[in-house]
Amino acid sequence: MPTDLLFMPAVKAAALIRAGKLSCVDYVDAVLKAIERAQPRLNCFRAVMAEEARRDAKQADEAVARGDTLGPLHGVPVSIKDLVDVKGVHTRHGSAIFEDNVAQADDVLVQRLRQAGAIVVGKSTTPEFGVKGLTDGPSFGVTRNPWNLERTPGGSSGGGAAAVAAGLGPIALGTDGAGSIRGPASCSGLVGLKPTLGAVPADTTRDAFGNNVYAGPLARTITDAAIMHSVLAGPSDKDPWTLADGGRQPLSPKLAGEDLSGVRIGYIELTANPRLAADVRANTRAALGAWQDMGAAVEEVTEKIDWIEYEGRVLYQANFAVFCAQYLPKWQNQMDPVTLAFMERGAKFTLADFRNAQFARTNLFRRIQALFERYDFLVTPTNSRTALDVTHDAANDEVVVDGVKCGITRQGWTSYQYPFNLTGHPALAVPSGFGGDGLPTSVQIVGRWGAETDTLRLGALLERARPWAQHRPPAA
């Protein structure tokens, strides 16, 4: 396989295509052949759109030959998470319930990717309704991590993460309701961006005003993630938060160069989790050290913050209890046991529990806003440890960190992620190195509201100081 082509950044491939030095047909064909080879091992696609992708690649080459104006992702293969509609293709939501559900139109985000020239090669796997931080389910089996096939690529955007990590397209569209882009990025050695609330449309969300679900890129490089985010961002009449355009901020002048002397970083080592793995801590502190070497001031945040793990769980699990109740009479025996467990727990919460959780969400937002009066960025690990075993039961098994049981996944593993779904701040997962088991670790950069550009820039400076994209997983 042409591995240099498969692991080429999207920005470079698009430049070669524009210059007439790379054929879209050849590029897409190489990716499709790689998918065919890897899919039996990784199980990261629910649908592969080979015929449609080759047709679109041919048309993309014709556009180059005509001298048409080309988008920033012209000819670049992309995978779309199975929660997002692609016209004429099944959107199964990771569930047997929607096995026969064929999308009648492209989601607005797919429309924007196509307008930018991207070529959709398939629908990537997700657990049922994106419910958990691993990617498996009774309707499709287990998606595996290309760094170690016995480990999960994370969830719920695990299929897209596994695909990008394995060279099956340089970018993937993920969604993030409680860390579902950043967790897979952490497990798979990728960049993953959860944008500011309102930066990218969520046209299909059931609760537009109380939304905590975001869409964003998974990529191997900061530049690819930044370009994809710029394509996705912008207002939509169906999403009220986007009508303010996400409060997008320009690049701060103090981040324009590589001297970070005016930048203040607040480091948060623990959130709702009781423990952090020693290898993750060491790699996180090495990332902080790289920014310090550029002049940034790094200070550990000492304020006691209620990270509202319980209240966040109320909002999360009650949502599934209400939304999925309609399916129980017919589909209960074919649903993911984790979905059913979360529904059962969510149904026990009261209206007072739910409203108090909403009030707690506001309080958490204000606490984070107060930290940003002192800091330009908040930095945390992305996960407390490397990827879990694919056999991990997200509903019942406790996460083990350096030999110590630390609670279920959102308490002991992904606790750094969900708070920023609730507060709405942009959060970027970037690779920080490798753990003692050889799997990737990650650091999370949280920016001010609307400051995706600054957040990506700080990530880019880390990428320059401690590059990661040259590493390739053994199962690629």
C-alpha positions as CSV (number, residue, x, y, z in Angstrom):
1,M,0.0,0.0,0.0
2,P,1.2,3.6,-0.7
3,T,1.7,4.3,3.0
4,D,3.1,7.8,2.4
5,L,-0.1,8.7,0.6
6,L,-2.3,7.2,3.2
7,F,-0.6,9.1,6.0
8,M,-0.2,12.4,4.1
9,P,-1.9,15.4,5.8
10,A,-5.1,16.5,4.1
11,V,-3.7,20.0,3.6
12,K,-0.8,18.5,1.6
13,A,-2.9,16.2,-0.4
14,A,-5.3,19.0,-1.3
15,A,-2.3,21.1,-2.4
16,L,-1.0,18.4,-4.7
17,I,-4.4,17.9,-6.2
18,R,-4.8,21.6,-6.9
19,A,-1.4,21.5,-8.6
20,G,-2.3,18.6,-10.7
21,K,0.3,16.4,-9.1
22,L,-2.1,14.0,-7.4
23,S,-5.2,12.4,-9.0
24,C,-8.3,12.3,-6.8
25,V,-9.2,8.9,-8.3
26,D,-5.8,7.5,-7.4
27,Y,-6.0,8.9,-3.9
28,V,-9.5,7.7,-3.1
29,D,-8.8,4.3,-4.7
30,A,-5.8,3.9,-2.4
31,V,-7.9,4.8,0.7
32,L,-10.7,2.4,-0.4
33,K,-8.2,-0.4,-0.9
34,A,-6.7,0.3,2.5
35,I,-10.2,0.2,4.1
36,E,-10.9,-3.1,2.4
37,R,-7.7,-4.5,3.9
38,A,-8.1,-3.1,7.4
39,Q,-11.9,-3.4,8.0
40,P,-11.8,-7.1,9.0
41,R,-9.4,-6.3,11.8
42,L,-10.6,-2.9,12.9
43,N,-14.4,-3.0,12.2
44,C,-14.5,0.8,12.0
45,F,-17.0,1.3,9.2
46,R,-20.7,0.5,9.1
47,A,-20.9,1.4,5.4
48,V,-18.2,1.8,2.8
49,M,-19.3,4.1,-0.1
50,A,-16.8,2.8,-2.7
51,E,-19.0,3.3,-5.8
52,E,-20.1,6.8,-4.7
53,A,-16.6,7.8,-3.7
54,R,-15.0,6.7,-6.9
55,R,-17.7,8.6,-8.9
56,D,-17.1,11.8,-6.8
57,A,-13.3,11.4,-7.2
58,K,-13.7,11.3,-11.0
59,Q,-15.8,14.4,-10.9
60,A,-13.3,16.1,-8.6
61,D,-10.5,15.4,-11.2
62,E,-12.7,16.8,-13.9
63,A,-13.1,20.0,-11.9
64,V,-9.3,20.3,-11.5
65,A,-8.9,19.9,-15.3
66,R,-11.5,22.6,-16.0
67,G,-9.8,25.1,-13.8
68,D,-12.8,25.4,-11.4
69,T,-12.5,27.2,-8.1
70,L,-11.6,24.4,-5.6
71,G,-12.5,24.2,-2.0
72,P,-9.8,23.7,0.8
73,L,-10.6,19.9,1.0
74,H,-10.9,19.2,-2.7
75,G,-10.4,15.5,-3.3
76,V,-9.8,14.7,0.4
77,P,-11.4,11.5,1.7
78,V,-13.5,11.9,4.9
79,S,-15.6,9.4,7.0
80,I,-18.8,10.4,8.7
81,K,-20.0,9.1,12.0
82,D,-23.1,6.9,11.9
83,L,-25.1,9.5,13.8
84,V,-24.9,12.0,10.9
85,D,-27.0,11.7,7.7
86,V,-25.5,11.1,4.3
87,K,-28.1,11.1,1.6
88,G,-28.9,7.6,0.3
89,V,-26.9,5.8,2.9
90,H,-28.1,4.1,6.1
91,T,-27.9,6.2,9.3
92,R,-28.1,3.4,11.9
93,H,-27.2,5.3,15.0
94,G,-25.2,2.2,16.0
95,S,-28.5,0.5,16.7
96,A,-30.6,-2.4,15.3
97,I,-33.6,-0.1,15.7
98,F,-32.4,2.0,12.7
99,E,-31.1,-0.9,10.6
100,D,-33.3,0.1,7.6
101,N,-33.1,3.9,8.1
102,V,-31.8,5.4,4.8
103,A,-31.1,9.2,5.0
104,Q,-33.2,11.3,2.6
105,A,-30.7,14.2,2.6
106,D,-27.2,15.2,3.7
107,D,-26.8,16.8,7.1
108,V,-25.8,20.4,6.9
109,L,-22.2,19.4,8.0
110,V,-22.0,16.8,5.2
111,Q,-23.2,19.5,2.8
112,R,-20.4,21.8,4.0
113,L,-17.8,19.2,3.7
114,R,-18.9,18.4,0.1
115,Q,-18.9,22.1,-0.8
116,A,-15.3,22.2,0.4
117,G,-14.5,19.4,-1.9
118,A,-14.2,16.5,0.5
119,I,-15.2,13.0,-0.7
120,V,-17.2,10.9,1.7
121,V,-15.8,7.3,1.7
122,G,-18.0,5.8,4.4
123,K,-20.0,5.8,7.6
124,S,-17.9,5.1,10.7
125,T,-19.0,3.1,13.7
126,T,-20.5,4.4,16.9
127,P,-22.1,2.7,20.0
128,E,-25.8,2.8,20.1
129,F,-26.9,6.5,20.0
130,G,-23.3,7.5,21.0
131,V,-24.1,6.4,24.6
132,K,-20.6,5.4,25.9
133,G,-16.9,5.9,25.7
134,L,-16.1,2.7,23.9
135,T,-17.2,1.7,20.4
136,D,-19.0,-1.6,20.3
137,G,-22.6,-2.8,20.2
138,P,-24.8,-5.9,19.5
139,S,-25.8,-4.6,16.1
140,F,-22.2,-4.4,14.7
141,G,-19.7,-5.9,17.0
142,V,-16.5,-4.4,18.4
143,T,-14.4,-1.6,16.9
144,R,-10.7,-2.0,17.7
145,N,-7.8,0.3,18.2
146,P,-5.1,0.1,15.5
147,W,-2.4,0.7,18.2
148,N,-3.5,-2.5,20.0
149,L,-6.4,-4.6,18.7
150,E,-7.3,-5.7,22.3
151,R,-7.9,-2.0,23.3
152,T,-10.8,0.3,22.4
153,P,-10.3,3.4,20.2
154,G,-12.6,5.2,22.6
155,G,-16.1,6.3,22.0
156,S,-18.4,7.3,20.8
157,S,-16.6,8.5,17.7
158,G,-14.3,5.5,17.9
159,G,-14.9,4.3,14.3
160,G,-13.7,7.6,12.8
161,A,-10.7,7.7,15.2
162,A,-9.6,4.2,14.3
163,A,-9.9,5.0,10.6
164,V,-7.8,8.2,10.8
165,A,-5.2,6.6,13.0
166,A,-4.9,3.6,10.6
167,G,-4.5,5.8,7.5
168,L,-8.1,5.2,6.2
169,G,-8.6,8.9,5.3
170,P,-6.8,11.8,6.9
171,I,-10.0,13.3,8.5
172,A,-13.2,12.2,10.1
173,L,-16.3,13.9,11.3
174,G,-17.1,13.1,14.9
175,T,-19.7,14.2,17.5
176,D,-19.1,14.9,21.2
177,G,-21.8,14.8,23.8
178,A,-19.6,14.0,26.8
179,G,-16.1,13.7,25.3
180,S,-16.9,11.6,22.3
181,I,-14.4,13.3,20.0
182,R,-11.7,14.0,22.6
183,G,-11.7,10.5,24.2
184,P,-11.2,8.7,20.8
185,A,-8.5,11.2,19.9
186,S,-6.7,10.5,23.2
187,C,-6.9,6.7,22.7
188,S,-5.9,6.8,19.1
189,G,-3.0,9.4,18.9
190,L,-5.0,12.1,17.1
191,V,-6.1,15.7,17.3
192,G,-9.8,16.1,18.3
193,L,-11.7,19.4,18.6
194,K,-14.9,20.0,20.5
195,P,-15.8,23.5,19.4
196,T,-17.5,26.3,21.4
197,L,-21.3,25.9,21.8
198,G,-22.8,27.6,18.7
199,A,-19.7,27.5,16.5
200,V,-20.8,24.5,14.5
201,P,-24.5,23.7,13.8
202,A,-26.3,20.9,15.6
203,D,-29.3,20.9,13.3
204,T,-30.7,17.6,14.4
205,T,-30.5,17.9,18.2
206,R,-33.7,17.5,20.0
207,D,-33.1,20.2,22.5
208,A,-31.5,23.1,20.6
209,F,-31.5,25.5,23.6
210,G,-30.1,23.0,26.2
211,N,-27.7,21.4,23.8
212,N,-24.5,19.8,25.0
213,V,-23.7,17.8,21.8
214,Y,-21.1,19.2,19.3
215,A,-19.6,18.1,16.0
216,G,-15.9,18.5,15.1
217,P,-12.9,17.0,13.4
218,L,-10.7,14.1,14.1
219,A,-7.3,14.4,12.3
220,R,-3.6,13.6,12.6
221,T,-2.5,17.2,12.5
222,I,-3.5,20.5,14.0
223,T,-3.7,22.1,10.5
224,D,-6.0,19.5,9.2
225,A,-8.3,19.9,12.2
226,A,-8.3,23.6,11.9
227,I,-9.2,23.6,8.2
228,M,-12.0,21.1,8.8
229,H,-13.3,23.1,11.6
230,S,-13.3,26.3,9.5
231,V,-15.4,24.4,6.9
232,L,-17.9,23.2,9.5
233,A,-18.3,26.4,11.4
234,G,-21.0,29.1,10.7
235,P,-24.6,29.9,11.4
236,S,-27.6,27.8,10.7
237,D,-31.3,28.9,11.0
238,K,-32.0,25.6,12.8
239,D,-29.6,26.1,15.6
240,P,-30.2,29.2,17.7
241,W,-26.8,29.1,19.3
242,T,-25.1,29.5,15.9
243,L,-27.0,32.7,15.1
244,A,-24.5,34.5,17.3
245,D,-21.8,32.6,15.3
246,G,-20.3,31.0,18.4
247,G,-18.8,34.3,19.6
248,R,-15.7,33.6,17.4
249,Q,-12.6,35.4,18.4
250,P,-9.6,36.3,16.2
251,L,-6.1,35.1,17.0
252,S,-4.7,36.8,20.1
253,P,-1.6,38.9,19.2
254,K,0.4,37.2,21.9
255,L,0.0,33.9,20.2
256,A,1.1,35.1,16.7
257,G,4.7,34.1,17.2
258,E,6.5,31.4,19.2
259,D,7.3,33.6,22.3
260,L,4.5,32.8,24.8
261,S,5.8,35.2,27.5
262,G,2.4,36.8,27.8
263,V,0.4,33.5,28.0
264,R,-0.9,32.2,31.3
265,I,-1.9,28.5,31.6
266,G,-3.8,27.0,34.5
267,Y,-3.1,23.3,35.0
268,I,-5.8,21.1,36.5
269,E,-4.4,17.7,37.3
270,L,-7.6,16.1,38.7
271,T,-11.3,16.9,38.1
272,A,-13.9,14.4,39.3
273,N,-11.4,11.5,39.1
274,P,-9.5,10.3,42.1
275,R,-6.3,9.3,40.3
276,L,-4.1,10.0,37.3
277,A,-1.8,7.4,35.8
278,A,1.9,8.2,36.3
279,D,2.7,7.9,32.6
280,V,-0.1,10.3,31.6
281,R,1.0,12.7,34.3
282,A,4.6,12.7,33.1
283,N,3.6,13.3,29.5
284,T,1.2,16.0,30.5
285,R,3.9,17.8,32.5
286,A,6.2,17.4,29.5
287,A,3.7,19.2,27.3
288,L,3.4,22.0,29.9
289,G,7.2,22.1,30.1
290,A,7.3,22.7,26.3
291,W,5.0,25.7,26.6
292,Q,7.1,27.0,29.5
293,D,10.2,26.7,27.4
294,M,8.4,29.1,25.0
295,G,7.9,31.5,27.8
296,A,4.4,30.6,29.0
297,A,3.6,30.9,32.7
298,V,2.1,27.7,34.0
299,E,0.3,27.5,37.4
300,E,-1.6,24.7,39.0
301,V,-5.2,25.6,39.7
302,T,-5.8,25.2,43.4
303,E,-9.5,26.3,43.6
304,K,-11.9,23.6,44.7
305,I,-14.3,23.1,41.9
306,D,-17.5,21.0,41.9
307,W,-17.2,19.2,38.6
308,I,-20.8,18.2,38.9
309,E,-20.2,14.5,38.0
310,Y,-23.5,13.5,39.6
311,E,-25.5,16.4,38.0
312,G,-23.9,15.8,34.7
313,R,-24.9,12.1,34.9
314,V,-28.5,13.2,35.7
315,L,-28.6,15.3,32.5
316,Y,-27.0,12.6,30.4
317,Q,-28.8,9.5,31.6
318,A,-32.2,11.1,32.0
319,N,-32.0,12.2,28.4
320,F,-31.6,8.6,27.3
321,A,-34.4,7.4,29.6
322,V,-36.8,9.8,27.9
323,F,-35.6,9.6,24.4
324,C,-35.3,5.8,24.2
325,A,-38.4,4.9,26.1
326,Q,-40.4,4.7,22.8
327,Y,-38.2,1.8,21.6
328,L,-38.4,-0.5,24.6
329,P,-41.6,-2.4,23.8
330,K,-40.3,-3.6,20.4
331,W,-36.5,-3.4,20.6
332,Q,-35.4,-4.0,24.2
333,N,-33.9,-7.4,23.5
334,Q,-31.7,-6.0,20.6
335,M,-30.5,-2.8,22.4
336,D,-27.1,-2.4,24.0
337,P,-27.1,-3.4,27.7
338,V,-25.3,-0.2,28.5
339,T,-28.0,1.9,26.9
340,L,-30.6,0.0,28.9
341,A,-28.6,0.4,32.1
342,F,-28.3,4.2,31.6
343,M,-32.0,4.4,30.8
344,E,-32.9,2.5,34.0
345,R,-30.7,4.8,36.1
346,G,-32.0,7.9,34.3
347,A,-35.6,7.0,34.9
348,K,-35.1,7.2,38.6
349,F,-34.1,10.8,38.7
350,T,-36.9,13.3,39.6
351,L,-37.8,16.6,37.9
352,A,-36.2,18.3,40.9
353,D,-33.0,16.4,40.2
354,F,-33.1,17.4,36.5
355,R,-33.7,21.1,37.2
356,N,-31.0,21.2,39.9
357,A,-28.6,19.6,37.4
358,Q,-29.4,22.4,35.0
359,F,-28.8,25.0,37.7
360,A,-25.5,23.3,38.5
361,R,-24.5,23.5,34.8
362,T,-24.8,27.3,35.0
363,N,-22.8,27.4,38.2
364,L,-20.0,25.4,36.6
365,F,-19.9,27.7,33.6
366,R,-19.5,30.7,35.9
367,R,-16.7,29.0,37.8
368,I,-14.8,28.3,34.6
369,Q,-15.4,31.8,33.4
370,A,-13.9,33.1,36.6
371,L,-10.8,31.0,36.0
372,F,-10.5,32.6,32.6
373,E,-10.2,36.0,34.3
374,R,-6.7,34.8,35.4
375,Y,-5.7,32.3,32.7
376,D,-5.7,32.3,28.9
377,F,-6.0,28.5,28.8
378,L,-6.8,25.6,31.1
379,V,-4.9,22.4,30.5
380,T,-5.7,18.9,31.7
381,P,-5.0,15.4,30.7
382,T,-7.6,14.2,28.2
383,N,-8.0,10.7,29.8
384,S,-6.7,9.5,33.2
385,R,-5.0,6.5,31.5
386,T,-4.5,4.9,28.1
387,A,-7.2,3.0,26.2
388,L,-9.3,0.5,28.0
389,D,-9.7,-3.1,27.0
390,V,-12.4,-3.7,24.4
391,T,-14.1,-6.0,26.9
392,H,-14.7,-3.2,29.4
393,D,-18.4,-2.9,30.5
394,A,-19.0,0.8,30.5
395,A,-22.2,0.4,32.7
396,N,-20.6,-1.7,35.5
397,D,-16.9,-2.2,35.3
398,E,-14.6,0.2,37.3
399,V,-11.7,1.8,35.5
400,V,-8.4,0.7,36.9
401,V,-5.6,3.3,37.0
402,D,-2.2,2.1,38.1
403,G,-3.8,-0.9,39.8
404,V,-6.4,1.1,41.7
405,K,-10.2,1.0,40.9
406,C,-11.5,4.5,40.3
407,G,-15.2,4.2,39.4
408,I,-17.1,3.9,36.1
409,T,-15.7,5.6,33.0
410,R,-17.0,9.1,33.5
411,Q,-15.7,9.1,37.1
412,G,-12.4,7.4,36.6
413,W,-11.3,7.8,33.0
414,T,-13.1,10.5,30.9
415,S,-13.8,12.9,33.8
416,Y,-11.8,15.7,32.2
417,Q,-14.0,15.9,29.2
418,Y,-17.8,16.1,30.0
419,P,-17.5,19.4,32.1
420,F,-16.7,21.4,28.9
421,N,-19.7,19.9,27.1
422,L,-21.8,21.5,29.8
423,T,-19.9,24.8,29.9
424,G,-19.6,25.2,26.1
425,H,-15.9,26.2,26.1
426,P,-13.8,24.9,23.2
427,A,-11.7,21.9,24.1
428,L,-8.9,20.4,22.1
429,A,-7.3,17.0,22.6
430,V,-3.7,16.6,21.3
431,P,-1.2,13.8,21.6
432,S,1.2,14.1,24.5
433,G,3.3,10.9,24.0
434,F,3.0,7.2,24.7
435,G,2.2,5.4,27.9
436,G,4.2,2.5,29.4
437,D,2.0,0.1,27.5
438,G,2.9,1.8,24.2
439,L,-0.5,3.4,23.6
440,P,-1.0,7.1,23.0
441,T,-1.6,9.6,25.8
442,S,-3.2,13.1,25.3
443,V,-3.4,16.5,26.8
444,Q,-6.6,18.7,26.7
445,I,-6.4,22.4,26.0
446,V,-9.5,24.4,27.0
447,G,-9.9,27.9,25.6
448,R,-12.1,30.9,26.3
449,W,-15.5,31.0,24.7
450,G,-15.1,31.4,21.0
451,A,-11.4,31.1,21.1
452,E,-10.9,28.0,18.9
453,T,-8.2,29.8,16.9
454,D,-6.1,30.5,20.0
455,T,-6.7,27.0,21.3
456,L,-5.6,25.4,18.0
457,R,-2.6,27.7,17.9
458,L,-1.4,26.6,21.3
459,G,-1.8,23.0,20.1
460,A,0.2,23.8,17.0
461,L,3.1,25.1,19.0
462,L,3.1,21.9,21.0
463,E,3.0,19.9,17.8
464,R,6.0,21.8,16.6
465,A,7.9,21.2,19.8
466,R,6.9,17.6,20.3
467,P,5.7,16.3,16.9
468,W,3.5,13.3,16.8
469,A,2.1,12.6,13.3
470,Q,5.2,10.6,12.2
471,H,4.1,7.8,14.5
472,R,2.0,5.0,12.9
473,P,0.2,2.2,14.6
474,P,1.3,-1.4,14.1
475,A,-2.2,-2.4,12.8
476,A,-2.3,0.3,10.1
